[in-house]
Amino acid sequence: MTHDDPLNARVVLITGAGRRVGAATARRLHRQGWRVLLHCFHSQRTAHLLADELNAFRPDSARVLIANLSDARAVTALAVASIDAYGRLDALVNNASSFYPTPVGTTSQAQWDDLFASNARAPFFLSQALTPALQASARGSIVNVIDIHAEFPLAQHTVYCMAKAALGTMTKSLAKELAPRVRVNGVAPGAIAWPEGSGEMSAVLQEKILASVPLGRVGGFDSIADTIAFLIEGSDYISGQIIAVDGGRSVWG
Ligand SMILES: NC(=O)c1ccc[n+]([C@@H]2O[C@H](COP(=O)([O-])OP(=O)(O)OC[C@H]3O[C@@H](n4cnc5c(N)ncnc54)[C@H](OP(=O)(O)O)[C@@H]3O)[C@@H](O)[C@H]2O)c1
């Protein structure tokens, strides 16, 4: 579906939109006529480049919002800025995430707080603050980007997996609580792209992971972006679902 009048085009906030999956999702929805709010924290340069690219295509159709999602006050300010930007909000994509190992015996409370903040706490408080705006939309929608490892845990990443599991539970719980005005769904990526900083050490692990993917390849950012776009506007009768986009990995052993 495209939007005929750019001044009334629907508005989506995408967290972690400066690069990778978030940026691909922004490009995807923008192509379909959406105005996009690109949240970022460190990736400000690439987020502004992306906004310039999208605004060159349709003036004032993309804006950059900066917030550290580990800072509760910044999350509140991000919600306020999101509504102020265009005076409406139709969809929220909770995509931002911190990801790193937390082997038992080495994990600090600061790491716990950081992993839960970006992967669970900020998505909840953003959803809460933005609910009135989403309810005011004709087709309000939230999509949470989870991980197949919320259900099939990854060793040495217990805290990350726990935080993503919380996001999965939030998806189903909010789907109940925000119905019928707002649909809430999730996408659970498998191996989409190797985390940045993957060095020689992880080559063996990468091979092992690929061996467990029936489709035999990593997905790509657009695989996730396409599924997010589908959940937002490809169907108006899906809520409370988490779609695994993982090349078959989670069902094929
Ligand atoms: N890549 C995969 O193969 C894979 C697999 C399973 C699940 N996923 C999930 O899919 C989503 C996107 O994956 P990705 O690989 O594109 O993610 P990513 O590049 O690892 O992270 C996305 C963004 O999250 C933002 N972020 C992290 N902590 C933040 C904080 N405290 N405050 C503000 N922003 C914060 C960062 O923004 P800045 O750079 O602006 O700081 C980062 O660019 C994530 O939810 C991830 O868990 C990905």
The ligand as a Tripos MOL2 file, in Angstrom:
@<TRIPOS>MOLECULE
LIG
   48    52     1     0     0
SMALL
NO_CHARGES

@<TRIPOS>ATOM
      1 N1         22.1100   -9.6050   12.9410 N.am      1 LIG1
      2 C1         21.5960  -10.8140   13.1970 C.2       1 LIG1
      3 O1         22.0010  -11.8270   12.6170 O.2       1 LIG1
      4 C2         20.5000  -10.9460   14.2050 C.ar      1 LIG1
      5 C3         20.1580  -12.2250   14.6700 C.ar      1 LIG1
      6 C4         19.1320  -12.3430   15.6000 C.ar      1 LIG1
      7 C5         18.4640  -11.2230   16.0510 C.ar      1 LIG1
      8 N2         18.8150   -9.9970   15.5790 N.ar      1 LIG1
      9 C6         18.0900   -8.8290   16.0800 C.3       1 LIG1
     10 O2         17.7150   -8.0090   14.9880 O.3       1 LIG1
     11 C7         17.8160   -6.6270   15.3560 C.3       1 LIG1
     12 C8         18.7130   -5.8880   14.3860 C.3       1 LIG1
     13 O3         19.9420   -6.5890   14.2550 O.3       1 LIG1
     14 P1         21.2640   -5.8090   13.8190 P.3       1 LIG1
     15 O4         22.3060   -6.8400   13.6560 O.co2     1 LIG1
     16 O5         20.9370   -4.8680   12.7140 O.co2     1 LIG1
     17 O6         21.5090   -4.9840   15.1730 O.3       1 LIG1
     18 P2         22.8410   -4.2100   15.6320 P.3       1 LIG1
     19 O7         23.4970   -3.6150   14.4620 O.co2     1 LIG1
     20 O8         23.6520   -5.1240   16.4910 O.co2     1 LIG1
     21 O9         22.2110   -3.1140   16.6040 O.3       1 LIG1
     22 C9         21.2090   -2.2110   16.1260 C.3       1 LIG1
     23 C10        21.3550   -0.8890   16.8120 C.3       1 LIG1
     24 O10        20.9750   -0.9650   18.1850 O.3       1 LIG1
     25 C11        21.3650    0.2620   18.7290 C.3       1 LIG1
     26 N3         21.5580    0.2090   20.1830 N.ar      1 LIG1
     27 C12        22.1170   -0.7580   20.9370 C.ar      1 LIG1
     28 N4         22.1530   -0.3520   22.2340 N.ar      1 LIG1
     29 C13        21.6000    0.8900   22.2760 C.ar      1 LIG1
     30 C14        21.3560    1.8390   23.3000 C.ar      1 LIG1
     31 N5         21.6810    1.6150   24.5790 N.pl3     1 LIG1
     32 N6         20.7720    3.0230   22.9690 N.ar      1 LIG1
     33 C15        20.4360    3.2770   21.6920 C.ar      1 LIG1
     34 N7         20.6550    2.4230   20.6760 N.ar      1 LIG1
     35 C16        21.2150    1.2420   20.9640 C.ar      1 LIG1
     36 C17        22.6690    0.6720   18.0480 C.3       1 LIG1
     37 O11        22.4820    2.0130   17.5930 O.3       1 LIG1
     38 P3         23.7370    3.0260   17.4000 P.3       1 LIG1
     39 O12        24.6760    2.3190   16.4630 O.co2     1 LIG1
     40 O13        23.1150    4.2330   16.8250 O.co2     1 LIG1
     41 O14        24.3310    3.2480   18.7710 O.co2     1 LIG1
     42 C18        22.7650   -0.3120   16.8780 C.3       1 LIG1
     43 O15        23.1070    0.2850   15.6630 O.3       1 LIG1
     44 C19        18.2940   -6.6040   16.7970 C.3       1 LIG1
     45 O16        17.1990   -6.4850   17.6640 O.3       1 LIG1
     46 C20        18.9560   -7.9570   16.9690 C.3       1 LIG1
     47 O17        18.9390   -8.4330   18.2970 O.3       1 LIG1
     48 C21        19.8160   -9.8340   14.6720 C.ar      1 LIG1
@<TRIPOS>BOND
     1     1     2 1
     2     2     3 2
     3     2     4 1
     4     4     5 ar
     5     4    48 ar
     6     5     6 ar
     7     6     7 ar
     8     7     8 ar
     9     8     9 1
    10     8    48 ar
    11     9    10 1
    12     9    46 1
    13    10    11 1
    14    11    12 1
    15    11    44 1
    16    12    13 1
    17    13    14 1
    18    14    15 2
    19    14    16 1
    20    14    17 1
    21    17    18 1
    22    18    19 2
    23    18    20 1
    24    18    21 1
    25    21    22 1
    26    22    23 1
    27    23    24 1
    28    23    42 1
    29    24    25 1
    30    25    26 1
    31    25    36 1
    32    26    27 ar
    33    26    35 ar
    34    27    28 ar
    35    28    29 ar
    36    29    30 ar
    37    29    35 ar
    38    30    31 1
    39    30    32 ar
    40    32    33 ar
    41    33    34 ar
    42    34    35 ar
    43    36    37 1
    44    36    42 1
    45    37    38 1
    46    38    39 2
    47    38    40 1
    48    38    41 1
    49    42    43 1
    50    44    45 1
    51    44    46 1
    52    46    47 1
@<TRIPOS>SUBSTRUCTURE
     1 LIG1         1 GROUP 0 **** ****
